[in-house]
Amino acid sequence: MKRIRMKGIVSLLLIGCILLSGCSKSRTPETGVPAAKSGEEITSDGENYIASLTPANDFYGYINAKDIMQMELGVNQERISTLGLIGEETDEQVEAIIKEIADSKEKFPKGSNEQMIHDMYWLTYKALSDKQSNEVSDTAFVEEIIDKINAVEDKEDLLNLWHDLAKEYGLSTFLFANVDSNLYDTSEKVISFDFYPLADMAEIKDSDIKGVSYRDNFESYLKLCDITSDEAKDRATDVIYLYYDLAGCADPLILSGDKKYYEMYHLYSKEECEKNLKNLSYEQLLYSVGYDGKLPDKIAISDPGLFWEIDRLVDDDHIQEWKDIALIHLLNGNSYLLPGKYTFTGLEGISPEKRTIRIISQYFQTEISDIYAEKYFTEKDKEVITKMCNDMVEEYRVLIKDADWLSEEGKKYLTDKLDNMTFFIGCGEKREDRPEEADLIRDTLLQTMYSVSAYQTNKSFDELFQKNVYNGFDDMSPITVNACYLPSENSIVITAAIINKRVFDPDADYAWNLGAIGSIIGHEISHAFDSNGVLFDAHGNYSPDAMPKADMEAFKQKQETAIEYYNTFTVLGSHVDGKLTLAENFADISGVQCVLSIAGDKDSRKIALESYAHTWCALISDTAAKTLLETDVHAPSNVRVNAVVACFDDFYEIYGVKEGDPMYIEPEKRVRRW
């Protein structure tokens, strides 16, 4: 393993899988051992190969080879994994919940989860299966908005238009705003301004060809509004020129995607805004995004240079460009629901029923989550997971205390984060019936979409000055198969969907649960102390200088060691990118370190290591694997197992791995986070 000698032993290409070419249904792996189809017996050659795998030459393969050999990628499927299988199961469960409610003849209470899902299902199904039934009504609806846009003659009209689009339809055009926690003081909320230009401004800035491509796309939208081809082309060209101006003032690191989200957070006081604004007043600025309330004393802006340039260009000389941008946004959003006159988007290949279920699953996650959790998430699940979280926190407390590279001040800072860490487990409080939300359902799906969007926009603005009460499930739905650490809230979300028998069983051996779901929880806790998480204090406030500089330097040295270690692993002839995967690699190592410390005796630690390895069992096509090596912040599945377990003395003790074995790593090269 040292480089894990990933040729041969990698055979199952332990990228978490036998690597297959393209999306073919089965293909001979690198070793020459055929992958068995589902339900088939493994051939004698396959049995011999599996028998040759040991913890000493390939721990990942030793644990997972038999399961991988039974897997089969379907047509157009590039990956099968333990968590992916949980996702498929969850999707089926959610679909069954939606269908059961949709087919029910029961009279549900107005504004209840069931009533909202039931009525929206049939409204959506009708819209997708018989689009002509709403053609007249929706055409009149869209034309009413277009008439409002076309009626704009000057700056005052433009500001009124933007205000009305946001307030009445929840529609933003280029500049939009939402209410978020103040990154520097999460006890309060602020209005945050961002941009949605419907074009990649970095591409426009760097490539005339891309600019022409976007121009042609915009021209197509404008022609749908009964604008002649020549005029539409000229007007689309003017829009692109305006985009050129804006791109030239934008932060190039934001355009390139090289800035973290907290580096794009800039608070400006009311006085500072008034000093920088040239064409708009502070009140007009907030009014333009649909806000009518008491003026806040500050706002947040993601890219100040771009923001001030927008202000400069909101003048009578650029009215037509802003009107055309509004038209383009209108026809681009919800395009598949627009009446025929205003769309060239189809839904070929997707049945109305499947599309309906997708839409309901996406837009009604809160309502579905309540029902899902009641059906699949038990009090015993919560009790065992809660105990595990508490055990993990206590073990991290020990790890921090014993970290000789940390100062006492640094230890206190990290321990304070542990003391204030919040866990959101399974699902939140059940949603109360809200009759007023039932009234948002209008005659057609298109009109309902705008009704709901406007309601959400206005509701968030109305709550601007209310106490900031955080719910982790607002960031990650309980029906999402995942867990995450949220640095700006110092909280961890463990969804009901991931608390699944493949990685958790409340009646199973505790060590088995520790190795599976426990390692995931430990992984997420570790993110509180990685290079991003450590910049946020115990209350989630962005405090980049709170950690002692000497401790940050010591951590950087550990990071360099980890980067070098992971750079030695290769998959398909390409090296793992240790820098790209750094935070996730450290989180994997930390999670397993924590698990092994809690598990107890040798037998329990063995169980934990093996359940950890099986959690990352996966089959992936070689094309997908190569792409992920360049883009995924997680290491390939086999590396997530082999590179991690080889860092711990327990692994060598339990399995008798010794120097000269492919899995052996010299003690001085074994990476630890703590």
Secondary structure, 3 states (H helix, E strand, C coil): CCCCCCCCHHHCCCCCCCEECCCCCCCCCCCCCCCCCCCCCCCHHHHHHHHHCCCCCCHHHHHHHHHHHHCCCCCCCCEEEHHHHHHHHHHHHHHHHHHHHHCCCCCCCCCCHHHHHHHHHHHHHHHHHCHHHHHHHHHHHHHHHHHHHHCCCCHHHHHHHHHHHHHHHCCCCEEEEEEEEECCEEEEEEEEEEEECCCCHHHHHHCHHHHHHHHHHHHHHHHCCCCCHHHHHHHHHHHHHHHHHHHHHCCHHHHCCCCCHHHHCEEEEHHHHHHHCCCCCHHHHHHHCCCCCCCCCEEEECCHHHHHHHHHHCCHHHHHHHHHHHHHHHHHCCHHHCCHHHCCCCCCCCCHHHHHHHHHHHHCHHHHHHHHHHHHCCHHHHHHHHHHHHHHHHHHHHHHHCCCCCCHHHHHHHHHHHHCCEEEEECCCCCCCCHHHHCCCCCCHHHHHHHHHHHHHHHHHHCCCCCCCCCHHHCCCCCCCCEEEECCCCEEEEECCCCCCCCCCCCCCHHHHHHHHHHHHHHHHHHHHCCCHHHECCCCCECCCCCCHHHHHHHHHHHHHHHHHHHCCEECCEECCCCCCHHHHHHHHHHHHHHHHHHCCHHHHHHHHHHHHHHCCEEEEHHHHHHHHHHCCCCCHHHHHHHHHCCCHHHHHHHCCCCCCCCCCCHHHCCCCC
